[in-house]
Amino acid sequence: MRVGDEVVYVTETGTGMPAVLLPSMLISGMTYQPVVDAIARRARVLVVELPGSGRGSRLRAPWTLERYARCVADTLQALQLDRVTLIGHSLSGAAALVTGALHPERLSGLVLADSVGVDPPRSVLALAFARAADALLEPRFSVRGAPALLYNLLCHTRSALSLLRIAATADLGGYAARVRVRTLLAWGARDRTVPLGSALAIQRLIPDSTLYVSAKGSHDWIVERPAEFAEAVARFMARGR
């Protein structure tokens, strides 16, 4: 669908209360199919691939996180969705967090799964080493995500490189402190890319936030352990009702 001057790629499955999943902008919506299927057994799931990644339109210049947040809000308005649960993972968690700070009127809840943006590693190289360590623990995600990452690097090159820099350096503590939407922090205990300490830092900044820790999860556990993540999200959405 077209939102403003750009194309946002949206897929939908399931019925019930709406949950909007933002795939990490370095991969694609198809990578998340296991967790989409799991959540769709309990809710209506819309997967929104943003411009500059996946099946979204190519951007003339890389976007800031604030621009991504505005696009998320505009997309929800175009879909006539109010009071949704917005789910962001890793890099898209940063976009979801900024959306929660700047456009809270569109959300009933915010789910940040192993989100970047607080206590960043400060360099792309450090981020790459940590990500490589996680990849060894995540065979399902690595197989599913590698082609999408390669596609983004080839077809959305400028955006992908800019997003890598954002993932490594962005400090969103100021935005986290502005979030007044009820928030679930869903983290893997063995996450090397964004360690659990980052979740604890975000929890201190967002007043109405709760933390769920997957004892066996690493950075991309929501795809590796989809049933566990879907259960955590379902309980969070039920408390909101």
C-alpha positions in Angstrom: 0.0 0.0 0.0 1.1 3.6 -0.6 1.6 5.8 2.4 2.5 9.3 1.3 5.2 9.1 -1.4 6.4 5.6 -0.3 5.3 2.0 -0.5 4.7 0.1 2.7 4.3 -3.7 2.3 1.5 -5.1 4.6 0.4 -8.7 5.1 -2.4 -9.7 7.4 -3.5 -13.0 9.1 -5.6 -14.1 12.0 -8.6 -12.6 13.8 -9.1 -10.7 17.0 -7.4 -7.8 18.6 -4.8 -6.2 16.3 -1.1 -6.6 16.7 1.3 -4.9 14.3 4.7 -6.5 13.8 7.5 -4.4 12.4 10.2 -6.7 11.0 13.8 -5.5 11.7 14.6 -3.2 8.7 17.7 -5.3 8.0 15.7 -8.4 7.1 12.1 -9.0 5.9 8.7 -10.0 7.0 9.0 -13.5 5.7 11.8 -14.2 8.2 9.2 -13.8 11.0 6.7 -16.3 9.6 7.0 -18.8 12.5 6.2 -16.2 15.1 3.5 -14.6 12.9 1.7 -17.9 12.7 2.0 -18.4 16.4 0.6 -15.0 17.3 -2.2 -15.3 14.6 -3.7 -18.2 16.6 -4.7 -15.7 19.2 -4.9 -12.3 17.5 -5.1 -10.4 14.2 -1.5 -9.9 13.0 -0.4 -7.3 10.5 3.2 -7.4 9.3 4.4 -4.0 8.1 7.6 -3.8 6.1 8.8 -0.2 6.1 10.3 1.7 3.2 14.1 1.2 2.8 13.9 -2.5 3.6 12.4 -5.7 2.4 9.5 -5.3 0.0 9.0 -1.6 1.0 10.0 1.1 -1.5 13.6 2.1 -2.1 14.4 5.4 -0.4 16.2 8.3 -2.2 18.0 9.0 1.1 18.2 7.1 4.4 15.6 7.9 7.0 16.0 8.8 10.7 14.2 6.8 13.4 11.9 9.8 13.8 10.9 9.5 10.1 10.3 5.8 10.5 8.1 6.5 13.5 6.0 9.0 11.5 5.6 6.4 8.7 4.4 3.8 11.3 1.8 6.3 12.6 0.7 7.3 9.1 0.4 3.6 8.1 -1.8 2.8 11.1 -4.0 5.8 10.2 -4.2 4.6 6.6 -5.2 1.1 7.8 -7.8 2.7 10.1 -6.2 1.1 13.1 -6.4 2.7 16.5 -5.1 1.4 19.8 -3.0 -1.5 18.5 -0.3 -3.5 20.1 2.9 -2.5 18.2 5.7 -5.1 18.2 9.3 -4.1 17.3 12.3 -6.5 17.3 15.9 -5.5 17.4 16.3 -2.6 15.0 12.6 -2.2 14.4 12.3 -2.1 18.2 14.0 1.3 18.1 11.5 2.6 15.5 8.6 1.2 17.7 10.1 2.9 20.8 10.2 6.3 19.1 6.7 5.7 17.8 5.5 5.1 21.3 7.1 8.3 22.5 5.9 10.5 19.6 2.6 8.9 18.6 1.1 7.2 21.7 -2.5 7.9 20.6 -2.3 5.1 18.0 -1.2 2.4 20.5 -2.7 0.4 23.3 0.5 -1.4 24.0 4.1 -1.6 23.0 6.3 -4.7 22.8 10.0 -4.3 22.5 11.8 -7.6 21.8 15.6 -7.4 22.2 15.5 -3.8 21.0 18.5 -1.7 20.2 18.7 1.9 21.3 19.9 1.9 25.0 23.5 1.2 26.0 24.6 0.7 22.4 27.9 -1.0 21.5 29.1 2.3 20.0 30.7 0.8 16.9 29.5 -1.3 13.9 32.4 -3.7 14.4 31.5 -4.4 18.0 27.9 -5.0 16.9 29.0 -7.4 14.2 31.1 -9.5 16.6 28.2 -9.7 19.1 25.7 -10.6 16.3 28.0 -13.4 15.0 28.1 -14.9 18.5 24.3 -14.9 18.6 24.1 -16.4 15.1 25.7 -19.6 16.3 22.9 -20.1 18.8 20.1 -19.4 16.2 20.2 -21.8 13.3 16.6 -21.3 12.3 16.8 -17.6 12.3 20.2 -17.5 10.6 19.0 -19.7 7.7 15.8 -17.6 7.3 17.4 -14.2 7.8 20.6 -14.5 5.8 19.0 -14.2 2.3 16.9 -11.2 3.5 19.9 -9.4 4.9 21.8 -10.0 1.6 18.8 -8.6 -0.3 18.7 -5.5 1.8 22.4 -4.9 1.4 22.1 -5.2 -2.3 18.8 -3.5 -3.0 18.5 -1.0 -0.1 22.2 -0.4 0.3 22.3 3.2 1.6 19.4 2.6 4.0 20.9 -0.7 5.2 24.3 0.9 6.0 22.7 3.8 7.7 20.5 1.5 9.8 23.6 -0.5 10.8 25.2 2.7 12.1 22.0 3.6 13.9 21.8 0.1 15.5 25.4 0.5 16.8 25.3 4.0 18.0 21.8 5.3 18.7 21.0 6.2 22.3 17.2 6.5 22.7 17.1 6.9 26.5 15.5 10.3 26.1 12.7 8.8 24.0 12.3 5.9 26.4 11.7 8.3 29.2 8.9 9.9 27.2 7.0 6.6 26.6 3.7 6.5 28.5 2.2 3.5 26.7 2.1 0.2 28.6 5.1 -1.7 27.5 6.3 -5.3 27.5 10.1 -5.8 27.3 10.6 -9.3 25.9 14.3 -10.4 26.1 16.5 -13.4 25.6 18.7 -14.1 28.6 21.5 -15.2 26.3 21.3 -12.1 24.0 24.9 -11.0 23.1 23.8 -8.4 20.6 21.7 -6.4 23.0 22.4 -7.8 26.5 19.8 -8.1 29.2 21.2 -5.1 30.9 19.8 -2.9 28.1 16.3 -4.2 28.9 16.8 -3.4 32.6 17.9 0.1 31.6 14.8 0.6 29.4 12.6 -0.7 32.2 13.9 1.9 34.6 13.0 4.6 32.0 9.5 3.5 31.0 7.2 3.8 34.0 4.5 1.3 32.9 6.7 -1.5 31.7 7.1 -5.2 32.5 10.0 -7.5 31.6 9.7 -11.1 30.3 12.9 -13.0 30.0 13.3 -16.1 27.8 15.7 -18.2 29.8 17.0 -20.1 26.7 16.6 -17.2 24.2 19.3 -15.2 22.5 18.9 -12.1 20.3 16.3 -13.5 17.8 14.5 -15.9 20.1 11.1 -14.7 19.0 11.7 -16.6 15.7 13.6 -19.5 17.3 11.0 -19.9 20.1 7.8 -18.5 18.5 5.3 -20.3 20.8 6.9 -18.8 23.9 6.9 -15.3 22.5 3.3 -15.6 21.3 2.3 -16.7 24.7 4.0 -13.7 26.3 2.4 -11.3 23.9 -1.1 -12.9 24.3 -0.9 -12.4 28.1 0.3 -8.8 27.7 -2.6 -8.1 25.3 -5.1 -9.8 27.6 -4.0 -7.6 30.5 -4.6 -4.6 28.4 -8.2 -5.6 27.7 
